[in-house]
């Protein structure tokens, strides 16, 4: 089977990409992922606040003993914090160690610094850049238009600075995500990663403090990206990457049928190891053979909104149909 495809203009040997995570900081794991068949790797995000925190901690450590005794002033030599240099070096080393495309990921706090870090990441030789618009709005006075316009402005400024393709990774929490995606596409986004898996805080009721559990995706978590891939296919010049809840070959196939060009995986590798990549690709190949498809293009987007005859499949009609047939459903899947 011909599993080759393209993602934001980058030719890939198959549609399975390893998403941004700490997995790719392990050289042995990277080697295993490439051997298992991963078509590309997204390096973990460069988070600006992490760089700032490391700089503050280093400064505190260097000056911890200043002025305790006159002779101890400037006990430590002047050491300048490396800032993003360590991250950039790691990205460059990864790019040089693999034969598959590498995509950098970026998340900044300040609107003014996105293009600076983007330019630095592009200088490492990566094949593409993913702008991770991971943010939580806490200002009740900020309008949806202000939020969206600031993101579009960031994209425009980054596109002027770099020559590599730029993807935008979004959360679904926009007033009209489809309209916002259209605007980003018109302003130069080469791809969309749908969607961010946001880490939500939990509260330990006994200690009365916040916890940040590391929650992996579960079966069925892919349905939101499935819906939007289906609604967007054929209506954008940009590529679409399904993200979150892509755990096995069935999830991968469903994403492609809906209209995604590729799928990004992380949780299923944490659970099942690097060999899950090969297993998913084998499931895809076996399904294509059984269905008589020779290439990804033969069926990609076959179930997209623009190509199906059921106009309500992606709308409320699907939900109404479920309500009308709920008795039949619960007979088939009895509650325990």
C-alpha positions, 0 to 999 in steps of 0.5 A: 500500500502507498501510505505516503502523504503531504503535511503543510507541503512536507512529503511524508512516508505515512500519515503518523506523526509523533506529537510534541512531548518529553518522549522525543528528548530520549535519544533511544526512544527517538531511534525506536520511533523512527525505526517503528515507522514514524513519518515525522517528529514534533519536538517538545514545545519551547515554553517561554515561561520555562526559560524565564523561570530557569533564568530566575532560578539560576540567578537566585542560586548564583547570588544565594551567598552574596554579602553574607561575609565581605570576603564572600561577595561574588563567590560564584563566577559570573555565569549568563543563563543559557536561555533557549540555547540548550533547547535549540541545541537539543532540537538541532541534535535531533534534526541531525540524528534522524532521517525523517522531518522534524517540526519545532513547537513554540509557546510564548507568553508575550506577544512581542517575543513569538517571532524572535523565538520562531527565528531561532528555532528555524535556524536549527534546520527544522522542516516546520514550526508549530505555533502552540497557542496554548493559553487560558483566558482569565481576563473577563474584560477581554473580548473574543475579537481581541483574543483572535486578533492577537493570535492572527497578528502573531502568525503574520509576524512569525510568517514574515520572519521564517521561510519554513511552513508554519502550523497552528495548534489550537484549542476548541474554545473559540466562539466560532472555531471554524471562522477563526481557522478560516481567518488564520488560513487566509493569513498564512497558516500552512496547517492546523493541529486540532486540538490541544489537550489542555492540562486542567487543574484538580483540587486535593480536597484533603490538602486543600491545594491544586494538583496537576495530574498528567492525564493521557488520552482515552478512547473516544477523545478523538471525536472533537478533532474528527468533527472539525476535520470533517467540517474543514476538509476541502474548504482550506488550503492548509493541511489538517492534523488530527490530535488527541485520542488517536490511540490505534489504527481505527482512530487513525483511519477514522481521522483520514476518512473525515479529512485529516491529512495526518494524525499526531500521537503521544498518549498511545506511545506512553501506554504501549511503547514505540512499537505501537507506531508499527502496529497502527500502520499495519492496521491501516495497510490491512484495512486499505488492502481489504477495502481495495484502496491503493493510496491515502488519497483514494479515501481521504475525506470520503466522510467529510461534510462536503462529500457526504449525502447526509447533511445533518451528520455533523450537525444537531440532526445526529444528536436528535437521531440518537435521542429518538433511537435511545431505547434501541441503543440501550438494548444493545449496550445495557447499563451496568 
